[in-house]
Amino acid sequence: MYNELNTYKPGPTPAYGQPAYSNYVPPEQPMYGNDVKNPYEGGRFKPKKTINDPIFLILFILQFLGFAAVSGISLHTWLSQGGLNGGIGKDGGKTGNPVTLNWSTVYLLLLVTAAAILLSAVYLILTRMFTKIIMHITLILTIALNIAICAYYWITKYWSGAIIFTIIAVLSVLSYFGYRSRIPLASLLLQVIMDVSKHHTSVYAVAFAALFIQAGLSVWFTFTAIATYATWTPGTPSCDTSNCSSTKVAGLIFFEAFSFLWTSQVIGNVSLATLAGGPYGSWYYFGPRSLGEMPKHPTISAFGRASTTSLGSIAFGSLIVTILDLLRLILQAAQNNANADGHPIEACLACCAACFVGILQSMVEYFNRYAYIEIALYGKPYIAAAKDTFRLFKDRGIDALVNDSLVGMTLTWGAYAIGLLCSLFGYLYLRITAPPYNSSGQYTAPVILFSFLIGTVCSLTISSAIEAGVSTIFVGLGEDPQVLAIRAPELFSMIAATYPDVTRGVPRG
């Protein structure tokens, strides 16, 4: 039966194709072809063809159309007044509008995007080659960063932030040894997913498609925000023919930021659902292509479900995270204003509230990732998927998911480093080309910031493809652990030894 599976050895992972874990005997299961379990059980991969959460699907479409309308009006007005022009390189940077950003900035951001793609690919290759070493480094860097931020706040007498980050720094130091002991298992888990991805090129096709869309959206939002500011700020030439006010600018920028964050969340989560319901889920439940059980074009089928019947559910979960993200940004702005006005108590309260919202946002994002996998596999509405995810967490315990956190930590630090390199690239480009609009350096900080954001977002988008595989394995392990004992025996062996309770399935509701 599955002893034939030893011929499938994706990648150089040692012992990946060894016989199944000797101390584990899978329970008797109904037969399905060459497999021990029916992959379509419970409507898996064949959900009902009904649109879930249609209200949120409509809201998402309307807000995107609204953003496109505002962008079209502001960009048309800005361009008609010579808002762009300019070219690429040192000579191109000397041309164009001497007051505000022009086409040379567009070329700069496109070059930053290209650099982010290249650096992301290099980082993934290095991570596959030196998995344990990079995980150790990123774990130490995370603790060091927390301590450095804590020390900075104490030195600058920013008491509220210092107290909060002292607690975070102490907790991170105390958790170091627990995290370190999990690195061997987390590194093997990451290697298995990378090797599976290598045999399913659609993984990187989806990741890069999402990356290009995210990059395009980032550049679109950047220039829409600039055009909005240049078009409706009082005193600009366009105010001669339109109604301008600071309130109008603030309202439009807020809406554009909301639309950008929500749309960006949906793009990333559609990519996650496509990968979970496509190559990763199919590999887990059907086995490799060589067995002949995997359906044709699983990635295309998964994308079709994620972008149609399940899009409302994905938009629902993404909206929750977007609202929390905006609330956190508002609280941080209030904190900065209180500091500037000399009100330490208000600043401390705002800082604590922003920290709490940030933690809540991270928890919801983490929770949602598993909910989207349930949506991808079974086509559930968001609330039903959230209930099943909660049951999975409750039965499995958060401790087993530490390995998922280590993988995410490794990839997030890579994204941070790529963001820094992209911001350095943007700074050097401005220094070399010396565009007239930046003669006094007033646009250096915004360009560096946007370069950092583009680099970070692009890298995280590619990394999300790998994280999708890790999370899909945990969902599959929670429901049908005996399948992993066949697919990746060495990985199952380590999980069974570390978390014995995890090797019994969670009953589905």
C-alpha positions, -999 to 999 in steps of 0.1 A, spaced: 0 0 0 19 31 12 53 13 15 56 24 -22 56 60 -11 93 57 -2 100 64 -39 89 100 -32 117 120 -17 112 157 -23 144 176 -17 175 167 3 158 164 37 175 134 54 153 105 62 123 121 46 115 89 28 122 65 57 96 39 67 68 53 89 73 60 126 78 25 142 62 33 175 30 46 159 3 23 145 -24 42 127 -60 31 136 -80 12 110 -95 36 85 -118 32 55 -100 25 23 -99 50 -6 -79 38 -36 -43 35 -24 -49 57 6 -61 49 40 -87 77 42 -112 93 19 -98 128 11 -133 141 3 -147 132 37 -169 159 52 -171 179 20 -133 184 19 -122 199 -15 -158 197 -28 -178 223 -8 -213 234 -16 -214 259 -44 -230 287 -24 -216 322 -18 -207 325 19 -210 358 39 -224 377 9 -228 410 29 -190 413 34 -184 404 -2 -206 433 -13 -190 457 11 -155 447 0 -164 453 -37 -180 486 -29 -150 499 -9 -126 489 -37 -147 507 -63 -148 537 -41 -110 537 -37 -106 534 -75 -130 563 -81 -112 586 -56 -78 575 -70 -89 582 -106 -101 617 -98 -71 627 -77 -45 612 -100 -62 628 -131 -62 662 -114 -26 659 -102 -13 647 -135 -31 674 -154 -12 699 -134 22 683 -141 24 663 -110 47 637 -126 72 638 -155 108 628 -148 128 597 -157 151 570 -145 187 573 -134 208 604 -127 198 623 -158 161 613 -156 160 624 -120 169 660 -130 138 663 -151 101 665 -141 82 685 -115 108 702 -92 83 706 -64 68 672 -57 73 636 -66 74 626 -103 80 597 -126 116 592 -114 100 582 -80 78 557 -98 109 541 -113 126 542 -80 97 523 -63 96 498 -92 134 492 -87 128 488 -50 101 462 -57 125 443 -81 152 443 -54 127 430 -28 118 401 -50 154 392 -56 164 395 -20 133 374 -9 143 346 -32 179 346 -19 167 346 17 144 316 11 173 297 -5 196 305 25 169 295 49 165 261 33 203 256 33 209 268 69 176 263 86 186 257 122 214 283 122 190 310 109 163 300 134 188 304 162 199 338 149 164 351 145 154 339 179 184 358 195 178 388 174 141 390 185 152 390 222 180 415 215 156 438 198 132 437 227 160 445 251 173 473 229 139 490 226 134 487 264 168 503 270 161 531 245 128 540 262 144 541 297 173 563 283 148 587 266 126 587 298 96 574 278 83 558 310 51 541 296 69 524 267 98 515 290 76 497 315 57 478 288 89 468 269 106 458 301 79 432 307 81 421 271 120 418 273 118 398 305 92 374 290 113 370 258 144 361 278 125 336 300 110 320 269 143 316 251 152 281 264 117 268 257 118 282 221 154 269 216 144 233 224 117 235 197 141 245 169 150 210 157 113 202 151 104 236 137 134 234 113 124 200 100 89 212 96 101 242 76 124 220 54 96 195 46 73 223 35 101 239 14 107 205 -2 70 199 -10 69 234 -24 98 226 -47 77 198 -63 47 220 -67 58 251 -87 23 265 -84 32 274 -48 57 300 -60 34 310 -89 7 319 -65 32 336 -41 47 357 -69 13 366 -84 2 378 -50 35 396 -46 31 415 -79 -4 424 -70 6 436 -36 35 456 -50 12 472 -76 -14 480 -49 13 495 -27 26 518 -54 -10 527 -64 -19 536 -29 13 556 -24 7 579 -55 -30 581 -47 -23 594 -13 3 619 -27 -22 630 -54 -49 634 -28 -27 656 -7 -16 677 -37 -51 680 -51 -72 690 -21 -47 707 3 -57 743 7 -35 766 -13 -27 742 -41 -35 753 -77 -64 728 -80 -82 745 -52 -92 773 -77 -117 749 -93 -126 725 -64 -135 726 -27 -104 721 -6 -99 717 31 -77 699 56 -107 679 69 -114 667 34 -78 656 29 -77 638 63 -110 620 55 -99 609 21 -65 597 33 -82 577 61 -105 560 36 -76 553 13 -56 538 41 -86 517 52 -91 505 16 -55 497 11 -52 477 44 -84 458 38 -76 450 1 -40 440 10 -53 417 37 -77 400 13 -50 395 -14 -27 378 11 -55 357 25 -68 346 -9 -32 335 -16 -32 316 17 -65 299 10 -54 290 -25 -22 273 -13 -39 255 17 -68 242 -5 -45 235 -34 -10 221 -34 -5 217 4 -39 203 12 -38 180 -18 -3 167 -9 -14 160 27 -47 142 18 -40 127 -16 -3 121 -15 23 131 -42 13 132 -78 32 100 -86 4 81 -68 -22 93 -93 -48 102 -66 -43 140 -66 -69 158 -87 -58 177 -118 -50 214 -113 -57 216 -75 -43 251 -73 -66 265 -99 -96 248 -83 -86 262 -49 -82 297 -63 -116 295 -79 -132 287 -46 -112 314 -27 -119 341 -52 -157 334 -56 -177 315 -31 -153 320 -2 -143 356 -9 -169 370 14 -157 349 43 -121 359 36 -132 396 34 -150 392 67 -120 379 86 -97 405 69 -120 433 79 -117 425 116 -79 427 113 -81 459 93 -103 476 119 -79 466 147 -49 479 126 -66 513 121 -75 515 158 -39 508 167 -27 535 143 -52 560 158 -40 552 193 -4 556 184 -12 590 168 -30 600 200 0 589 220 24 610 199 1 640 202 0 636 240 37 634 242 41 665 220 16 684 243 34 673 275 7 650 289 25 619 301 -6 602 317 -26 604 285 4 592 265 9 563 289 -28 553 286 -27 556 248 5 535 247 -10 508 268 -42 508 247 -22 506 215 -1 478 228 -32 459 239 -48 464 205 -16 453 187 -15 421 207 -51 415 200 -45 421 163 -16 396 162 -38 370 180 -66 375 155 -43 373 125 -28 341 138 -62 326 146 -76 337 112 -48 319 93 -62 286 106 -97 297 99 -89 305 63 -74 270 59 -107 255 72 -125 278 46 -101 266 19 -105 229 26 -143 228 34 -158 260 20 -172 270 54 -185 305 63 -162 325 85 -180 320 117 -182 282 113 -146 281 104 -137 302 134 -156 278 157 -138 248 143 -104 266 146 -112 274 183 -119 237 189 -87 228 172 -67 252 194 -85 240 225 -79 203 219 -44 207 206 -31 233 230 -11 264 220 22 248 230 23 226 199 19 257 178 51 272 191 68 256 161 46 275 138 56 307 156 93 299 152 88 295 114 69 328 113 96 345 134 123 333 110 105 345 80 94 378 96 130 387 105 140 380 69 113 404 58 125 430 82 161 427 69 149 429 33 129 460 42 160 477 56 181 468 25 154 482 3 152 514 23 190 517 20 187 512 -18 160 540 -19 183 563 0 213 557 -22 192 561 -53 181 596 -41 216 605 -32 230 595 -66 202 609 -88 196 640 -67 161 649 -82 151 686 -80 120 679 -59 143 666 -31 168 694 -33 164 701 4 159 665 14 122 669 24 111 638 5 140 615 17 122 602 48 89 594 30 107 576 1 129 556 26 97 547 46 78 536 15 109 516 3 110 498 36 73 491 35 74 478 0 104 456 7 88 442 39 54 436 23 69 419 -7 90 396 14 62 387 37 40 379 8 65 353 -5 71 340 30 34 336 35 34 308 9 57 288 32 38 296 63 6 285 46 21 250 42 32 249 79 -2 258 91 -19 234 67 1 205 81 -10 215 116 -47 215 106 -43 182 88 -24 168 118 -52 179 142 -79 162 121 -61 132 106 -27 126 123 -22 91 108 -19 107 73 12 126 83 27 94 96 26 82 60 35 114 43 65 125 64 74 98 89 104 115 104 85 147 110 56 127 126 81 109 147 94 141 162 59 155 167 47 123 184 78 123 207 74 160 216 36 163 217 21 128 222 -15 141 226 -13 158 192 -12 124 175 -49 118 181 -74 134 158 -98 162 168 -134 152 160 -149 176 134 -182 192 142 
